[in-house]
Amino acid sequence: MKIIIETTADGSHTLSLPEMDEHYHSVNGAVQESKHVYIEAGLKQCGKTEINVLEMGFGTGLNALLTALEAEYHSIKVFYTGIEKYPLPQEIINQLNYKAINSPLFQAIHQAEWGKSELINPYFQIEKIQTDFRDYHFLGRYDVVYYDAFAPDKQPEVWSQELFDKIFSAMNLNGVLTTYCAKGNIRRMMQCSGFTVERLPGPPGKREMLRGIKL
């Protein structure tokens, strides 16, 4: 599948998949979207000093990078699991301008071996798993979940009641799930799984997003 690197409104890169008519991040700003949806609305709501994070859709590694930077800044320990069916080739990774944020850390995250838990620094440990979301058996107990799959109309099979039920069961009490998606049917699925769901203001260019709490 053809991959095109595009510059978004905040100067950071996203990837475009013309065959799917889909982007990895908002064209209104990749970094600011990730910070808004996953760091501010998700990670920062946890309040623990040791946090288990699950990312559904590792993609470019931007969410992992921002999480690692946040963990280091606040001296908290993060154990990060990223699930991705189609890892990006290294030649694409090397061109992404997220590395300007912290080049050694970005590269260390991407050079970590798939299928193996690796300590990147004293504050950030990551395990990248290459598999379909639907095939993954959730082994951990997660405090924060970043639901960052492609949009439901592009990848409907990974926005299912069964999957939200599995994730809910694998989360700790007071766990937080955030997603850029604000569709009513996704909100109802999350509620049916047991989440208390909030509609929050979205990042630039998007009116709303969703956050679910396991109470």
C-alpha positions in Angstrom: 0.0 0.0 0.0 1.3 3.4 -0.9 2.3 5.7 2.0 2.7 9.5 1.6 4.3 11.7 4.2 2.3 15.0 4.7 3.0 18.0 6.8 0.1 19.0 9.1 -1.0 22.4 10.3 1.3 22.4 13.4 4.3 21.5 11.3 4.5 17.8 12.3 4.1 14.9 9.9 1.3 12.5 9.3 1.0 9.7 6.9 -1.6 9.4 4.2 -2.9 6.2 2.7 -4.6 7.1 -0.6 -6.1 3.7 -1.2 -8.0 4.0 2.1 -8.5 7.8 1.8 -7.2 7.9 5.4 -4.6 9.7 7.5 -2.7 8.4 10.6 -3.3 11.7 12.4 -5.3 14.9 12.0 -4.2 17.2 9.2 -4.9 20.1 11.6 -1.9 19.0 13.7 -0.5 15.6 14.4 1.4 16.4 17.6 -1.2 18.7 19.0 -4.0 16.1 18.3 -2.0 13.3 20.1 -1.2 15.5 23.1 -4.8 16.6 23.4 -6.5 13.2 23.0 -4.1 10.8 24.6 -1.8 12.8 26.9 -4.0 15.5 28.4 -7.3 13.6 28.4 -5.8 10.2 29.0 -2.4 9.8 30.6 -2.6 12.9 32.8 -5.9 11.7 34.3 -4.4 8.6 35.8 -2.7 10.0 38.8 -0.5 7.0 39.5 3.3 6.9 39.7 3.4 3.5 37.8 1.1 3.3 34.8 0.3 0.5 32.4 -0.6 2.0 29.0 -2.2 0.0 26.1 -2.2 1.6 22.7 -4.5 0.1 20.0 -2.7 1.2 16.8 1.0 1.9 17.4 1.3 3.5 14.0 4.1 6.0 13.8 5.0 5.7 17.4 4.0 9.4 18.1 1.8 8.5 21.1 4.5 6.3 22.6 7.1 9.1 22.1 4.9 11.7 23.8 4.1 9.3 26.6 7.8 8.6 27.2 8.6 12.3 27.3 5.8 12.9 29.8 6.9 10.0 32.0 10.5 11.3 32.1 9.4 14.9 32.8 7.2 13.8 35.7 9.4 10.9 36.9 6.7 8.3 36.6 7.2 4.8 35.4 5.2 3.7 32.3 4.9 0.2 31.0 3.7 0.6 27.5 2.1 -2.0 25.2 1.5 -1.0 21.5 -0.5 -3.2 19.2 0.0 -2.9 15.4 -0.8 -5.2 12.6 1.3 -3.5 10.0 4.5 -1.9 11.4 5.9 0.9 9.3 9.2 0.4 7.4 12.2 2.0 8.9 12.7 4.2 5.9 9.4 5.9 6.6 10.2 6.3 10.3 13.5 7.9 9.5 11.7 10.7 7.6 9.2 11.6 10.3 9.9 14.9 11.9 8.8 13.7 15.4 12.4 12.8 15.9 13.1 16.5 16.2 11.3 16.4 19.6 13.8 13.9 20.9 15.7 12.0 18.3 17.5 9.4 20.4 14.3 8.5 22.3 12.2 8.3 19.1 14.7 6.0 17.5 15.1 3.8 20.6 11.4 3.2 20.7 11.4 2.1 17.0 14.5 0.0 17.3 13.0 -1.9 20.2 12.5 -5.5 19.1 8.9 -6.5 18.3 7.4 -9.1 20.6 9.8 -8.3 23.4 9.5 -6.0 26.4 12.4 -3.5 26.4 13.5 -0.9 28.9 14.1 2.3 27.0 15.1 4.4 30.0 14.4 4.3 33.8 10.9 5.7 33.2 9.7 3.9 30.1 9.4 0.3 29.1 7.7 -0.8 25.9 6.5 -4.0 24.3 5.4 -3.7 20.7 3.2 -6.5 19.5 2.5 -7.2 15.8 -1.0 -8.7 15.6 -4.6 -7.9 14.7 -6.4 -6.2 17.7 -9.1 -8.9 17.4 -6.5 -11.7 17.9 -4.8 -10.3 20.9 -5.3 -11.9 24.3 -5.0 -9.1 26.9 -2.7 -10.3 29.5 -2.1 -7.1 31.5 -4.2 -4.9 33.7 -4.2 -1.5 32.1 -4.6 2.0 33.6 -4.8 3.9 30.4 -5.9 2.9 26.9 -5.3 4.9 23.8 -7.8 3.8 21.2 -6.1 5.1 18.0 -7.3 2.7 15.2 -8.3 4.0 11.8 -11.7 5.6 11.7 -14.8 3.3 12.1 -15.9 3.8 8.5 -12.4 2.8 7.2 -11.7 -0.1 9.6 -15.1 -1.1 11.2 -13.9 -4.6 12.2 -11.8 -3.1 15.1 -14.6 -1.0 16.5 -16.8 -3.8 17.9 -18.7 -4.5 21.0 -16.7 -7.6 21.6 -13.4 -5.7 21.5 -14.6 -3.0 23.9 -15.8 -5.7 26.3 -12.4 -7.4 26.2 -10.6 -4.1 26.8 -12.9 -3.1 29.7 -12.3 -6.5 31.4 -8.5 -6.0 31.1 -8.5 -2.5 32.7 -8.0 -1.6 36.3 -10.6 0.2 38.3 -10.5 4.0 37.5 -8.8 3.1 34.2 -9.1 5.6 31.4 -9.8 5.0 27.7 -9.6 7.9 25.3 -10.2 8.1 21.5 -10.5 10.8 18.9 -13.7 9.2 17.7 -17.0 10.8 18.9 -19.5 8.7 16.9 -22.7 7.9 18.8 -22.6 4.2 18.1 -19.0 4.0 19.5 -20.1 5.9 22.6 -23.0 3.4 23.1 -20.6 0.4 22.7 -18.4 1.8 25.4 -21.3 2.4 27.7 -22.6 -1.1 27.0 -19.2 -2.5 28.0 -19.4 -0.7 31.4 -17.5 2.6 30.8 -18.8 5.9 32.1 -18.4 7.9 29.0 -17.8 11.6 28.6 -17.9 13.8 25.5 -15.0 16.2 25.6 -13.9 19.0 23.4 -11.8 17.6 20.5 -8.5 18.8 19.2 -8.3 21.6 16.6 -10.5 20.7 13.7 -12.6 18.3 15.6 -15.6 19.3 17.8 -15.7 16.3 20.2 -13.8 13.2 21.4 -14.7 10.4 23.8 -13.3 9.4 27.2 -14.4 6.3 29.1 -13.7 5.6 32.8 -14.0 2.2 34.4 -15.6 3.0 37.8 
